[in-house]
Amino acid sequence: RSLSEQAKLVFILLRDDRTYIQSVRIIHPLVAKEILKQLLGDQPQSQLALDLLREDVLFENRFGKDDYMKFLRALFMRRSRISKGDESDSFFSPLIDHVRENESPKQAIELLTEAYKRFNKDAFFAQQLARLNYRYDQFEDAKHWAEIAASKMPTNSYILDTQGQVYKRWFTAKCKALDKVTKTPENTADAIDMALKALECFQQCEKAAIADVETMNNSGFFAEVEVGGSLLKLLFSLQIFSNKNYGSSECLKYLITDYIPEPVMKPWEHFHCKLKNLRFSMCEALEWISEDLSYFQTDLSTDEEETTESCETKINHPKNWLVNKSSVYGKYF
């Protein structure tokens, strides 16, 4: 009754069928979008979103609080999906994508960090922060958030997958840096360590996925094979395994027997057992994927009902992928 005639064109009056409590909402999403545009002025969206998160009174009202929290969580967490009618699949929510692309990654990280605090330090917000940080090669921060998420939900295969992805991307970045220099057992040790940490996380992801009777998250198996293949490529590219004294057969001998070449004895002293296990762990993962594809599915791009839980990468043609990766495995072993 107190609204002006113009305002009545913008809002619609609603009444809850169960409680008969009345409320108002903006009449259409496009109207809301235009209002937001005019309200913002020169202010960035991230600042308005931060103000929203920091306004305690919005979170203390007992009427409609659950619905409001659900909506706000979706604003930060729900990713676009073609399978749900969206135009494309996205890595982050439309709000976070807008902020990181139109403002800066730093602003997007600040916004997600504030949301993490507001939602009682939710593990899935920590997971998103890990994803956001490693996307911009901020690996130390990504590791920090991934560890927080894993400590809160140590049996969640999707979070363990994210933790593995942090090390996987870190390993890839180190490999790119090594491509610019002559590789030696000494300067490759750090990259090998990253790869092995990634493999350990993906193996934990696999165990958690198998133990979960509700869903089957295959991402750990695929990621383990991919990291293993990249690690083999690095090992076989070392000059000590391609000069006149040594050869690729020397590297193979190192990986499948108890033999350890003198040049790698000391630099890789912490890795020998894990590297020698690579042949068996990769083979097991490939066999598991092969069996899974043969009996249960032909496409991994399945619809995910739980918007917070999804794997990092999507394999569009898993059977072709399996043929290619098995070929790579066969080439080295």
C-alpha positions as CSV (number, residue, x, y, z in Angstrom):
1,R,0.0,0.0,0.0
2,S,2.9,2.3,0.6
3,L,4.5,1.8,-2.8
4,S,4.2,4.3,-5.5
5,E,2.3,3.5,-8.7
6,Q,5.5,3.1,-10.6
7,A,7.0,0.7,-8.0
8,K,3.9,-1.5,-8.2
9,L,4.9,-2.2,-11.8
10,V,8.3,-3.6,-10.6
11,F,7.2,-5.8,-7.7
12,I,4.7,-8.6,-7.3
13,L,3.0,-9.5,-4.0
14,L,3.2,-13.2,-3.0
15,R,1.7,-15.2,-0.2
16,D,3.1,-18.5,1.1
17,D,0.4,-21.2,0.9
18,R,1.5,-22.8,4.2
19,T,2.2,-19.8,6.5
20,Y,0.2,-17.1,4.6
21,I,3.1,-14.8,5.2
22,Q,3.2,-12.1,2.5
23,S,6.3,-11.1,0.6
24,V,7.3,-9.2,-2.4
25,R,9.6,-10.1,-5.3
26,I,10.8,-8.4,-8.5
27,I,8.4,-9.3,-11.2
28,H,10.9,-10.6,-13.8
29,P,14.7,-11.5,-13.9
30,L,15.3,-9.0,-16.7
31,V,13.7,-6.2,-14.6
32,A,16.0,-7.3,-11.7
33,K,19.0,-7.2,-14.1
34,E,18.2,-3.6,-15.1
35,I,17.7,-2.5,-11.5
36,L,21.0,-4.0,-10.6
37,K,22.7,-2.3,-13.5
38,Q,21.3,1.1,-12.5
39,L,22.0,0.6,-8.7
40,L,25.6,-0.3,-9.4
41,G,26.6,2.8,-11.2
42,D,30.4,2.8,-11.1
43,Q,30.5,0.3,-8.3
44,P,31.7,-3.2,-9.3
45,Q,29.5,-6.2,-8.8
46,S,32.0,-7.8,-6.4
47,Q,31.6,-4.9,-4.0
48,L,27.8,-5.1,-3.9
49,A,28.1,-8.9,-3.3
50,L,30.6,-8.3,-0.5
51,D,28.2,-5.8,1.1
52,L,25.4,-8.4,0.8
53,L,27.6,-11.1,2.6
54,R,28.6,-8.7,5.4
55,E,25.1,-7.4,6.1
56,D,24.2,-9.4,9.3
57,V,20.6,-8.4,9.4
58,L,19.8,-10.4,6.3
59,F,21.0,-13.5,7.9
60,E,19.3,-13.0,11.3
61,N,15.7,-12.7,10.1
62,R,14.0,-16.0,10.9
63,F,11.3,-15.7,8.2
64,G,12.5,-17.3,4.9
65,K,16.0,-17.6,6.2
66,D,16.5,-21.1,4.8
67,D,15.3,-20.1,1.4
68,Y,17.5,-17.1,1.4
69,M,20.6,-19.1,2.4
70,K,19.8,-21.7,-0.3
71,F,19.5,-18.9,-2.9
72,L,22.7,-17.2,-1.8
73,R,24.7,-20.4,-1.7
74,A,23.5,-21.2,-5.3
75,L,24.7,-17.7,-6.3
76,F,28.2,-18.6,-5.4
77,M,28.3,-22.3,-6.1
78,R,25.9,-23.3,-8.9
79,R,27.8,-23.7,-12.1
80,S,26.1,-23.4,-15.5
81,R,25.3,-26.7,-17.2
82,I,24.1,-27.4,-20.7
83,S,22.3,-30.5,-19.3
84,K,20.2,-28.1,-17.1
85,G,19.3,-25.8,-19.9
86,D,22.2,-23.3,-19.7
87,E,24.1,-22.1,-22.7
88,S,27.4,-23.7,-21.7
89,D,29.2,-25.6,-19.0
90,S,31.2,-23.4,-16.7
91,F,34.0,-24.0,-14.2
92,F,32.6,-21.5,-11.6
93,S,29.2,-19.9,-10.9
94,P,28.1,-17.1,-13.2
95,L,28.8,-14.5,-10.5
96,I,32.4,-15.7,-9.9
97,D,33.0,-16.0,-13.6
98,H,31.7,-12.4,-14.1
99,V,34.0,-11.0,-11.4
100,R,37.1,-12.9,-12.4
101,E,36.7,-12.0,-16.1
102,N,35.4,-8.4,-15.8
103,E,37.1,-7.3,-12.7
104,S,40.1,-9.4,-11.6
105,P,40.9,-12.9,-10.2
106,K,42.0,-11.2,-7.0
107,Q,38.5,-9.8,-6.5
108,A,36.9,-13.2,-7.2
109,I,39.1,-14.8,-4.6
110,E,38.3,-12.1,-2.1
111,L,34.6,-12.6,-2.7
112,L,34.7,-16.4,-2.4
113,T,36.8,-16.1,0.8
114,E,34.1,-13.9,2.3
115,A,31.5,-16.4,1.3
116,Y,33.5,-19.2,2.9
117,K,33.4,-17.3,6.2
118,R,29.7,-16.5,5.9
119,F,28.8,-20.1,5.2
120,N,30.5,-21.4,8.3
121,K,33.7,-22.4,6.6
122,D,32.0,-24.8,4.3
123,A,34.4,-27.4,2.7
124,F,32.9,-26.9,-0.8
125,F,33.7,-23.2,-0.7
126,A,37.3,-24.1,0.3
127,Q,37.3,-26.5,-2.7
128,Q,36.2,-23.7,-5.0
129,L,38.9,-21.4,-3.7
130,A,41.5,-24.1,-4.4
131,R,40.2,-24.4,-8.0
132,L,40.2,-20.6,-8.4
133,N,43.7,-20.2,-7.2
134,Y,45.3,-23.0,-9.2
135,R,43.6,-21.7,-12.3
136,Y,45.9,-18.7,-12.0
137,D,49.0,-20.7,-11.0
138,Q,48.7,-19.6,-7.4
139,F,49.7,-23.1,-6.3
140,E,50.7,-22.4,-2.6
141,D,47.3,-20.8,-1.9
142,A,45.5,-23.6,-3.9
143,K,47.3,-26.2,-1.8
144,H,46.2,-24.4,1.4
145,W,42.5,-24.4,0.4
146,A,42.6,-27.9,-0.9
147,E,44.0,-29.2,2.4
148,I,41.4,-27.3,4.4
149,A,38.6,-28.8,2.2
150,A,40.1,-32.3,2.5
151,S,40.5,-32.0,6.3
152,K,36.8,-31.2,6.6
153,M,35.6,-33.9,4.3
154,P,38.4,-36.5,4.1
155,T,36.3,-39.2,2.4
156,N,34.7,-37.0,-0.3
157,S,36.2,-38.2,-3.6
158,Y,35.4,-34.9,-5.4
159,I,37.4,-32.9,-2.9
160,L,40.3,-35.4,-3.0
161,D,40.2,-35.1,-6.8
162,T,40.6,-31.3,-6.5
163,Q,43.5,-31.8,-4.1
164,G,45.1,-34.0,-6.7
165,Q,44.4,-31.5,-9.5
166,V,46.4,-28.9,-7.5
167,Y,49.5,-31.0,-7.6
168,K,48.8,-32.1,-11.2
169,R,48.7,-28.6,-12.4
170,W,51.7,-27.7,-10.3
171,F,53.6,-30.6,-11.9
172,T,52.6,-29.4,-15.4
173,A,53.9,-25.9,-14.6
174,K,57.2,-27.3,-13.4
175,C,57.5,-29.5,-16.6
176,K,57.0,-26.4,-18.7
177,A,59.8,-24.6,-16.9
178,L,62.1,-27.7,-17.3
179,D,61.5,-27.7,-21.1
180,K,63.6,-24.5,-21.2
181,V,66.7,-26.0,-19.6
182,T,68.7,-29.2,-19.7
183,K,67.0,-31.8,-17.5
184,T,69.1,-33.4,-14.8
185,P,68.2,-35.8,-12.0
186,E,68.7,-32.9,-9.6
187,N,66.5,-30.3,-11.2
188,T,63.7,-32.7,-12.0
189,A,63.4,-34.0,-8.4
190,D,60.9,-31.3,-7.4
191,A,58.6,-32.0,-10.4
192,I,58.7,-35.7,-9.8
193,D,57.8,-35.0,-6.1
194,M,54.7,-33.0,-7.3
195,A,53.6,-35.8,-9.7
196,L,53.9,-38.4,-7.0
197,K,51.9,-36.3,-4.6
198,A,49.2,-35.9,-7.3
199,L,49.2,-39.7,-7.8
200,E,48.7,-40.3,-4.1
201,C,45.7,-37.9,-4.0
202,F,44.1,-39.5,-7.0
203,Q,44.6,-43.0,-5.5
204,Q,42.9,-41.8,-2.3
205,C,40.1,-40.3,-4.5
206,E,39.7,-43.8,-6.1
207,K,39.3,-45.5,-2.8
208,A,36.8,-42.9,-1.6
209,A,34.8,-43.3,-4.8
210,I,34.7,-47.1,-4.6
211,A,33.5,-46.8,-0.9
212,D,30.7,-44.5,-1.9
213,V,27.6,-46.6,-2.7
214,E,25.6,-43.6,-3.8
215,T,27.6,-42.3,-6.8
216,M,30.6,-43.4,-8.8
217,N,33.3,-40.8,-9.4
218,N,35.8,-42.1,-11.9
219,S,37.9,-39.0,-12.2
220,G,40.7,-40.3,-9.9
221,F,41.4,-43.3,-12.3
222,F,41.6,-41.1,-15.4
223,A,43.7,-38.4,-13.7
224,E,46.1,-41.1,-12.3
225,V,46.8,-42.4,-15.8
226,E,47.3,-38.9,-17.2
227,V,49.8,-37.9,-14.5
228,G,51.5,-41.2,-14.8
229,G,51.9,-40.8,-18.6
230,S,53.3,-37.3,-18.2
231,L,55.7,-38.5,-15.5
232,L,57.0,-41.3,-17.7
233,K,57.6,-38.8,-20.5
234,L,59.6,-36.6,-18.1
235,L,61.7,-39.6,-16.9
236,F,62.5,-40.9,-20.4
237,S,63.4,-37.4,-21.6
238,L,66.4,-37.1,-19.2
239,Q,69.7,-36.8,-21.0
240,I,71.3,-39.4,-18.8
241,F,68.9,-42.0,-20.3
242,S,69.7,-41.0,-23.9
243,N,73.5,-40.6,-24.0
244,K,76.0,-43.2,-25.1
245,N,76.4,-44.7,-21.6
246,Y,72.7,-45.0,-20.9
247,G,69.6,-45.4,-23.0
248,S,65.8,-45.7,-22.7
249,S,66.3,-49.4,-21.9
250,E,68.3,-48.2,-18.9
251,C,65.3,-46.1,-17.7
252,L,63.0,-49.1,-18.3
253,K,65.3,-51.3,-16.3
254,Y,65.3,-48.8,-13.5
255,L,61.5,-48.7,-13.4
256,I,60.8,-52.5,-13.6
257,T,63.7,-54.0,-11.6
258,D,65.6,-53.4,-8.4
259,Y,68.3,-51.7,-10.4
260,I,69.1,-48.0,-9.6
261,P,71.4,-46.1,-12.0
262,E,74.2,-44.2,-10.2
263,P,73.2,-40.7,-11.5
264,V,69.7,-40.9,-9.9
265,M,70.7,-42.8,-6.8
266,K,71.0,-39.7,-4.5
267,P,68.7,-37.1,-6.2
268,W,65.8,-39.4,-6.3
269,E,66.4,-41.3,-3.1
270,H,62.9,-40.6,-1.7
271,F,61.2,-41.7,-4.9
272,H,62.7,-45.0,-6.0
273,C,60.0,-47.3,-4.5
274,K,57.1,-45.1,-5.8
275,L,58.6,-44.8,-9.3
276,K,59.1,-48.6,-9.5
277,N,55.4,-49.0,-8.5
278,L,54.3,-46.8,-11.4
279,R,54.1,-49.7,-13.9
280,F,51.6,-51.6,-11.7
281,S,49.5,-48.7,-10.4
282,M,49.0,-47.3,-14.0
283,C,48.1,-50.8,-15.3
284,E,45.5,-51.3,-12.5
285,A,43.9,-47.9,-13.3
286,L,43.8,-48.7,-17.0
287,E,42.3,-52.1,-16.4
288,W,39.7,-50.6,-14.0
289,I,38.7,-48.0,-16.6
290,S,38.5,-50.6,-19.3
291,E,36.3,-52.8,-17.2
292,D,34.1,-49.9,-16.2
293,L,33.6,-48.8,-19.7
294,S,32.9,-52.3,-21.0
295,Y,30.2,-53.1,-18.5
296,F,28.6,-49.9,-17.2
297,Q,28.9,-46.9,-19.4
298,T,30.0,-45.4,-22.7
299,D,30.0,-41.7,-21.9
300,L,31.3,-39.9,-18.8
301,S,29.4,-36.6,-19.4
302,T,26.6,-37.7,-17.1
303,D,24.2,-35.3,-15.5
304,E,25.1,-34.4,-11.9
305,E,22.3,-33.6,-9.6
306,E,24.5,-32.4,-6.8
307,T,25.8,-29.0,-8.0
308,T,28.6,-28.8,-5.5
309,E,30.0,-32.2,-6.4
310,S,31.6,-32.7,-9.8
311,C,34.9,-33.7,-11.2
312,E,37.4,-31.2,-12.6
313,T,37.7,-32.5,-16.1
314,K,35.2,-34.2,-18.4
315,I,36.3,-37.0,-20.8
316,N,34.0,-36.7,-23.8
317,H,35.1,-39.9,-25.6
318,P,36.4,-42.2,-22.9
319,K,36.9,-45.2,-25.1
320,N,39.1,-43.3,-27.5
321,W,40.9,-41.9,-24.5
322,L,41.5,-45.4,-23.2
323,V,43.0,-46.6,-26.5
324,N,45.4,-43.6,-26.7
325,K,46.5,-43.8,-23.0
326,S,47.0,-47.6,-23.3
327,S,49.2,-47.0,-26.3
328,V,51.3,-44.5,-24.4
329,Y,51.6,-47.0,-21.5
330,G,52.6,-49.7,-24.0
331,K,55.2,-47.5,-25.6
332,Y,57.1,-47.0,-22.3
333,F,56.6,-50.5,-20.8
